[in-house]
Structure formats: C-alpha cells, structure tokens
Amino acid sequence: MAKEYGIIDKVIFYKNVCDETRSELLKNAICVLYTPHNEHFGIVPIETMYCKSIVICDESGGPKESIIDS
C-alpha cells in the first residue's frame, strides 16, 4: 500500500523486533500501526501510548478495550 501511494521512502516497516529495539522504536515513533489478525490483549498499543506516540489499530479484541481515544 505504501508503494501504491508513493510514500514507500517515507515509511519504515518493522516486524518481530526484540524488546530493546521495540522500546527504542516506540520512544522515537510518530505513530504505530498495529494490525494483528487475532489479538486478545495487545501490549504493543499500551506501550505505544505510554511512549506518547499515536497508535492506529482496528476495533478487535483487547485493543478495542485498551486503546484510549483522545
């Protein structure tokens, strides 16, 4: 999709990073897109909000209950 919209050079995609790398990425992120197939809780959105970054996710499972819309 990023390629389709011509923003591939402005977006960085990460997948399955270690805890230390994830913490550093979240501290420096503008926003985080969280798209699990079937997530019952979802710690990444909580960590993202703690780091004062924007989290974007769907309304399923745990994220639906734990994301604060402000």
Contacts in CASP RR format, 6 or more apart in sequence:
PFRMAT RR
TARGET T0000
AUTHOR 0000-0000-0000
METHOD contacts of the structure
MODEL  1
MAKEYGIIDKVIFYKNVCDETRSELLKNAICVLYTPHNEHFGIVPIETMY
CKSIVICDESGGPKESIIDS
2 8 0 8 1.000
2 10 0 8 1.000
2 11 0 8 1.000
2 13 0 8 1.000
14 21 0 8 1.000
14 25 0 8 1.000
17 25 0 8 1.000
22 44 0 8 1.000
22 47 0 8 1.000
23 47 0 8 1.000
26 32 0 8 1.000
26 47 0 8 1.000
26 48 0 8 1.000
26 50 0 8 1.000
26 51 0 8 1.000
26 53 0 8 1.000
27 51 0 8 1.000
29 48 0 8 1.000
29 51 0 8 1.000
29 53 0 8 1.000
30 53 0 8 1.000
30 54 0 8 1.000
31 53 0 8 1.000
31 54 0 8 1.000
31 55 0 8 1.000
31 56 0 8 1.000
32 44 0 8 1.000
32 45 0 8 1.000
32 48 0 8 1.000
32 53 0 8 1.000
32 54 0 8 1.000
32 55 0 8 1.000
32 56 0 8 1.000
33 56 0 8 1.000
33 57 0 8 1.000
34 42 0 8 1.000
34 44 0 8 1.000
34 45 0 8 1.000
34 48 0 8 1.000
34 55 0 8 1.000
34 56 0 8 1.000
34 57 0 8 1.000
34 63 0 8 1.000
35 57 0 8 1.000
35 58 0 8 1.000
36 42 0 8 1.000
36 63 0 8 1.000
38 60 0 8 1.000
38 61 0 8 1.000
39 60 0 8 1.000
39 61 0 8 1.000
39 62 0 8 1.000
39 63 0 8 1.000
40 61 0 8 1.000
40 62 0 8 1.000
41 61 0 8 1.000
41 62 0 8 1.000
41 66 0 8 1.000
42 62 0 8 1.000
42 63 0 8 1.000
42 66 0 8 1.000
44 55 0 8 1.000
45 55 0 8 1.000
45 57 0 8 1.000
45 63 0 8 1.000
45 66 0 8 1.000
45 67 0 8 1.000
46 66 0 8 1.000
48 54 0 8 1.000
48 55 0 8 1.000
49 55 0 8 1.000
49 67 0 8 1.000
49 68 0 8 1.000
55 67 0 8 1.000
57 63 0 8 1.000
57 67 0 8 1.000
END
